[in-house]
């Protein structure tokens, strides 16, 4: 009976060790212990700009060109945040997709200019003023991301 217990204990320890080896580390060692919910960052990103955070989520997307970013799902549906790393310093493999990642980094923002089509009323106003309708107008969007320092996937 003791031999069976020893074998079962050995198998449990072996499985635990094999699962622990599956976790790969990227970049710097993670130092924070308290996790921040991605949904909290998405809800009030300006409150987190410049702050170091530890987040956890499922990798839903990976940069196909250089592995220079991953996108993590939030704890709330249809939310995610991108973790961008310095090109070449950390390279996330495509196999990361679908795995759970823990990332430490700093939240930052940048403005992104994009073109959007004019709505019908905008075009009508242009025609009233005898101006040609501009089908596109520029819009500035603020993007919030995490500058990744270290990750475990």
C-alpha positions, 0 to 999 in steps of 0.5 A: 500500500505504501508503494502505491502511495509513493508512486501516486505522489511521484506522479503528482510531483512529476506532473507539477514539474512538467507544467511549471517548465512550460512557463517561459520567461521573457525580458526582465524578472517580474518584481510586482506581486499585486495584479491590476485588472485589465478592465480597470485600466481600460475603464480609466486608462488616464489614471494608470499612465506612467504607472508600473502594473502587473496584468494577467490575461490570455494572449489573443493576438501576437505580432506576426512580423517581429513578435514585438507585441501581444494583446491580452484579453481582459477579465471582462468580455470584448476588452483587451490591451496591447503589450508592446516591447522594444523590438528585438529585446523580447520576441513573443512566439506565435505559439503564445496565442491562447496561453495565459500571460503575466506581464509587468510593464508601464502604461503609456499613451500616444495619439494616432491620427486616422481618417474617417468618412464624413457622415451624410449631414457633413456632406450636405453642409459642404454642398450648401456652402458650395464646397466639394464634399470631403469624404474623409476627415482626420480624427485623433485617437488616444491609444493606451498600451503597456510597455512590457518589461518582463513576461511569463507565458 
